[in-house]
Amino acid sequence: CNKTGGHRFPADKEIRAKWIQAIKRLESKDDGNGKVRLVKWQPKTNREIVCRAHFLPDDYRKPLYGSIGK
């Protein structure tokens, strides 16, 4: 997403894992033997954010860090 503004990934490892799972993003990774496979995307830094457009209105009515996009 090329929009600006959003929410940083939570520091709590369990909640962070839930966010990553909810995003359902894959990335290509070379296995070193000339084969490329798809793996679950992981944020590269602690400064990565999820754009506000990817949250549902209900996400703001309950603890934000406990859910994302259902």
MARGUPA-181193 format. One record per residue: residue number from 1; residue in three letters; chain; x, y, z of N, C-alpha, C, CB in turn. Coordinates in steps of 0.02 Angstrom, whole numbers, plus 50000, padded with zeros to 5 digits. Glycine has a CB too. Example, Ala and Ser with C-alpha at 12.3 -4.5 7.8 and 13.67 -1.06 7.14 Angstrom:
residues 2
REC    i   aa  ch    n_u    n_v    n_w   ca_u   ca_v   ca_w    c_u    c_v    c_w   cb_u   cb_v   cb_w
REC    1  ALA   A  50660  49716  50390  50615  49775  50390  50660  49835  50390  50565  49776  50452
REC    2  SER   A  50642  49888  50354  50684  49947  50357  50645  50002  50394  50704  49970  50286
***
This chain:
residues 70
REC    i   aa  ch    n_u    n_v    n_w   ca_u   ca_v   ca_w    c_u    c_v    c_w   cb_u   cb_v   cb_w
REC    1  CYS   A  50042  49941  50000  50000  50000  50000  50045  50062  50000  49952  50000  50061
REC    2  ASN   A  50029  50110  49960  50070  50170  49955  50042  50229  49994  50077  50190  49882
REC    3  LYS   A  49991  50217  50034  49963  50270  50074  50007  50283  50135  49891  50254  50097
REC    4  THR   A  49999  50342  50163  50039  50358  50223  49993  50358  50284  50075  50427  50215
REC    5  GLY   A  50023  50351  50342  49985  50351  50404  49958  50282  50420  49928  50401  50400
REC    6  GLY   A  49965  50263  50481  49941  50198  50501  49964  50180  50571  49965  50145  50452
REC    7  HIS   A  49971  50116  50583  49988  50092  50649  50050  50049  50645  49930  50052  50679
REC    8  ARG   A  50097  50061  50691  50157  50020  50695  50139  49951  50722  50210  50053  50739
REC    9  PHE   A  50178  49902  50701  50169  49835  50727  50181  49835  50802  50216  49785  50692
REC   10  PRO   A  50140  49799  50840  50150  49797  50912  50214  49760  50931  50090  49764  50946
REC   11  ALA   A  50243  49779  50986  50305  49747  51010  50291  49678  51039  50339  49791  51062
REC   12  ASP   A  50232  49668  51068  50214  49603  51097  50217  49549  51042  50143  49606  51129
REC   13  LYS   A  50258  49498  51053  50270  49447  51001  50207  49409  50982  50322  49399  51026
REC   14  GLU   A  50165  49393  51030  50104  49355  51015  50056  49396  50972  50070  49334  51080
REC   15  ILE   A  50046  49459  50991  50000  49502  50954  50029  49519  50885  49985  49567  50993
REC   16  ARG   A  50094  49530  50883  50128  49544  50820  50118  49486  50771  50203  49556  50831
REC   17  ALA   A  50124  49424  50796  50114  49365  50755  50042  49362  50728  50129  49301  50795
REC   18  LYS   A  49993  49383  50768  49923  49385  50745  49915  49435  50689  49876  49403  50803
REC   19  TRP   A  49948  49493  50695  49944  49543  50642  49973  49515  50577  49982  49607  50663
REC   20  ILE   A  50032  49484  50582  50065  49457  50522  50021  49403  50490  50134  49427  50540
REC   21  GLN   A  49990  49362  50531  49946  49310  50505  49886  49341  50470  49923  49263  50562
REC   22  ALA   A  49857  49393  50499  49798  49426  50471  49814  49460  50405  49770  49476  50520
REC   23  ILE   A  49875  49483  50397  49894  49518  50335  49897  49470  50276  49962  49552  50344
REC   24  LYS   A  49915  49408  50288  49916  49356  50236  49959  49376  50176  49846  49341  50213
REC   25  ARG   A  50015  49406  50189  50060  49427  50135  50116  49376  50129  50089  49498  50150
REC   26  LEU   A  50133  49359  50067  50188  49313  50054  50244  49350  50018  50165  49252  50012
REC   27  GLU   A  50305  49324  50024  50361  49353  49987  50403  49296  49959  50404  49400  50032
REC   28  SER   A  50438  49310  49905  50482  49260  49873  50547  49256  49911  50494  49277  49799
REC   29  LYS   A  50572  49195  49920  50636  49186  49953  50676  49133  49915  50625  49165  50028
REC   30  ASP   A  50738  49151  49900  50783  49104  49866  50810  49056  49919  50841  49142  49830
REC   31  ASP   A  50805  48991  49905  50828  48942  49954  50902  48927  49950  50789  48877  49946
REC   32  GLY   A  50938  48963  49906  51010  48954  49899  51029  48900  49849  51039  48937  49966
REC   33  ASN   A  50981  48861  49827  50993  48809  49778  50961  48824  49710  50967  48742  49803
REC   34  GLY   A  50949  48888  49699  50920  48909  49635  50844  48903  49632  50949  48869  49580
REC   35  LYS   A  50813  48885  49687  50740  48880  49690  50713  48937  49731  50718  48811  49719
REC   36  VAL   A  50656  48962  49709  50622  49016  49744  50558  48988  49773  50609  49078  49697
REC   37  ARG   A  50544  49004  49835  50482  48981  49866  50448  49040  49899  50495  48925  49916
REC   38  LEU   A  50383  49033  49910  50345  49085  49944  50345  49070  50019  50273  49089  49917
REC   39  VAL   A  50359  49121  50058  50359  49115  50131  50317  49171  50160  50431  49116  50159
REC   40  LYS   A  50295  49162  50223  50256  49214  50256  50300  49276  50265  50229  49188  50325
REC   41  TRP   A  50273  49332  50245  50308  49396  50251  50319  49413  50324  50269  49452  50217
REC   42  GLN   A  50377  49443  50339  50393  49467  50405  50415  49540  50400  50449  49424  50438
REC   43  PRO   A  50393  49583  50446  50417  49653  50444  50493  49654  50451  50384  49695  50501
REC   44  LYS   A  50526  49696  50412  50599  49699  50412  50627  49742  50468  50624  49725  50345
REC   45  THR   A  50587  49791  50490  50609  49836  50543  50553  49846  50594  50633  49904  50514
REC   46  ASN   A  50568  49878  50649  50517  49894  50699  50478  49956  50680  50549  49903  50767
REC   47  ARG   A  50495  49986  50624  50462  50049  50604  50410  50038  50550  50514  50098  50579
REC   48  GLU   A  50399  49977  50528  50349  49964  50477  50279  49974  50506  50356  49893  50448
REC   49  ILE   A  50234  49997  50463  50166  50011  50485  50115  49976  50440  50153  50086  50486
REC   50  VAL   A  50055  49970  50467  49997  49947  50427  49954  50008  50416  49958  49888  50464
REC   51  CYS   A  49939  50023  50354  49899  50081  50335  49831  50080  50369  49891  50084  50259
REC   52  ARG   A  49807  50137  50389  49741  50143  50421  49686  50113  50377  49725  50216  50435
REC   53  ALA   A  49694  50116  50311  49643  50091  50265  49631  50016  50272  49662  50107  50193
REC   54  HIS   A  49678  49981  50304  49673  49908  50310  49642  49886  50376  49740  49877  50302
REC   55  PHE   A  49617  49933  50415  49582  49917  50477  49508  49926  50467  49608  49962  50535
REC   56  LEU   A  49469  49885  50501  49397  49891  50499  49374  49939  50554  49363  49822  50508
REC   57  PRO   A  49316  49971  50545  49291  50016  50598  49287  49982  50666  49223  50043  50579
REC   58  ASP   A  49268  49918  50668  49264  49883  50732  49331  49875  50766  49233  49814  50721
REC   59  ASP   A  49386  49877  50728  49452  49871  50759  49466  49928  50807  49505  49869  50705
REC   60  TYR   A  49431  49983  50799  49442  50041  50842  49395  50041  50902  49433  50105  50803
REC   61  ARG   A  49348  49995  50904  49301  49991  50959  49323  49941  51011  49232  49973  50933
REC   62  LYS   A  49371  49901  50995  49399  49852  51042  49474  49864  51044  49382  49778  51021
REC   63  PRO   A  49509  49832  51088  49582  49844  51092  49615  49833  51024  49614  49799  51146
REC   64  LEU   A  49644  49885  50997  49674  49884  50931  49726  49830  50923  49705  49949  50915
REC   65  TYR   A  49765  49819  50975  49821  49773  50968  49800  49700  50975  49873  49789  51019
REC   66  GLY   A  49737  49687  50987  49715  49618  50993  49687  49590  50928  49664  49613  51046
REC   67  SER   A  49673  49633  50880  49645  49608  50817  49662  49656  50762  49568  49600  50822
REC   68  ILE   A  49655  49630  50702  49666  49672  50642  49627  49640  50586  49742  49679  50624
REC   69  GLY   A  49583  49677  50556  49547  49656  50496  49510  49590  50499  49594  49653  50442
REC   70  LYS   A  49505  49560  50555  49472  49496  50566  49495  49446  50518  49398  49502  50561
***
